[in-house]
Amino acid sequence: MNEPLHVSARPPAVLLVGGLLVLLVALVTVAVSVGAVPIPLRTVWGVALERLSPGLVARDWPEGVARIVWDIRFPRALLAAVTGAGLAAVGAVLQGTTRNALADPYLFGISAGAALGAVTVITRIGDVIGIATLPLAAFLGAALSFVLVLAVSGTDEERRPDRLVLAGVAVSFMLMAATNALIFIGDHRAAHSVVFWMLGGLGLARWDNIWIAVAATAAGLVLFLAQARSLDALLLGEETAKTLGVSPGRLRLILFAGAALVSGVLVSLTGAIGFVGLMIPHVARILVGPLSSRLLVAAALMGACFLVGVDALARTLTAPQELPLGILTSAFGGAFAVWLLRARRGIA
Amino acid sequence: MTHLAVDALTWGPPGAAPVIQGLSFTVPAGVVQGIVGPNGAGKSTLLRCVYRVLRPRTGVVRLGGRDVWTLTPREAACRIAAVVQDGAAPPDLPAREVVALGRTPHRGRFARSGRRDADAIEASLAAVDAIHLAERPVARLSGGERQRIAIARALAQEPDLLVLDEPTNHLDIRHQLELAALMRRLAEGHGKTILVTLHDLALAAEACDQLALMQGGRLVAQGTPAEVLRPALLTAAFGVEAVRDDPAARPFPYRFRLASPIV
């Protein structure tokens, strides 16, 4: 039988959220300051304050430094935070609704679909509508895969978690086959771009595109939190949830659509960043328990902290070379999972 | 006024033969109605129609005179609560949080838990004598305690009708007797109408005011336990012979009752 973790040892929610917010701000500051050109921590917020409200602080840094801080590193740190938060929240929701501990944001072939969209643009279409073409195609690919999964998994009544997971796997493989075929008959650039989708990265972050990620993640979080009560009812099982006035089929459809939107938008900007959406929700569940509203907030904040921190590492470990983010997240995630298994041996 | 009336109820999966057919019975408020019958008789299907998960093919289920399918799912959940067999709560959730989930249909989307919710949760825990278990995670509860918490969760919905599907499954003799006593208390002391399926006929006879015997999707007898648990009917329904024997001559000549009040 499962022995629970010590419930009383859980930190109070306010403390945890406050602590994570402080940690996130600190990590963003450090992430902006480190890199090929190290920048003092004081200058980081000096530049930010100056840009947000000119004249507030005296400028004692060259314009080049301000550019690096404001035009390159801040958008990147922000995208890291938003992506981490979005992926972790989506992972938590999908693990809850499918009752599958291995569910992650790319469950519905989202990353395979995004890769197909991106590869199609690179090998066949070209940047027909400018710089937005690639992310847009990636998003459309992700949306396509989600629609395919829904179509394959059948009617509302049949759309049970196990069928959905299997449908996701099947659609993933079909889309990957198509992507691989395109790469094989295409050119080398395509192969290179696929590596980007597989490993993920935050290199595309710019002020004029991260708002899409911010908006999608914020919308997703609001949607998830609005359904938190229903999600909690689902913890008691499908049948009991129905007797509590929840319609599991409808609830899943709403949440899956929200999850697909968030992960589709994120994957279109960052590629498939592994393990954040898989492991962070598990860690959050250990800290705050299985109830959804607490879990979602904790997972989102922890995901944000994790990805900001890992991206800072990715840019400094092998500087001036930048490590692909996915390598580090997967390495950390895998190592953490091993530790978790050993630490909770015989417990979970 | 909140009596349950099942009228000519028939249900079967789409395109297949009906699983239950032409069931009619009424349960007055504050009465424990037991359903007995062999495996596959359609007892759980009947219950699922009553707690509004299955929509009847024909016939109607009325609570307090109103067709339950004219209620919204949330309205129905505020009037009918069910403890079903799949109801496994997460092992690390404290009992009080499980009971709190029973408030789901009463609460708005973003509304915080209010005084009324807290009162209902405490009252439900008290009704099943589980105040002392409130902080304990589900994994550290015994089978009987878990069942009581599941019932407290249902009571937290503040329902008129409580539906229990095989609540004594996997429970030892003491917990079975405690559960029977609890049902009586909820009906008599709290005015709940209770619909319960039971396998143990002796327990059903003691715990229920009325019994209905089902077989092959139909109601074959209904009335008081004495009227329903008749040897001829049981033989027809279960295919077993009911023998009145000399208790002194049995290898194990005992019956059981609770030795002390519920702890």
Interface residues (C-beta under 8 A of the other chain):
Chain A: M1 N2 E3 P4 L5 V7 S8 L225 A226 R229 S230 D232 A233 L235 L236 G237 E238 E239 T240 K242 T243 L244 G245 V246 S247 G289 P290 L291
Chain B: R48 Y51 R52 V53 T72 P73 R74 E75 A76 A77 C78 I80 A81 A82 V84 D86 G87 A88 A89 P90 P91 D92 L93 P94 E97 V98 L101 G102 T104 P105 R107 R109 F110 E135 P137 V138 A139 R140 R153 Q157
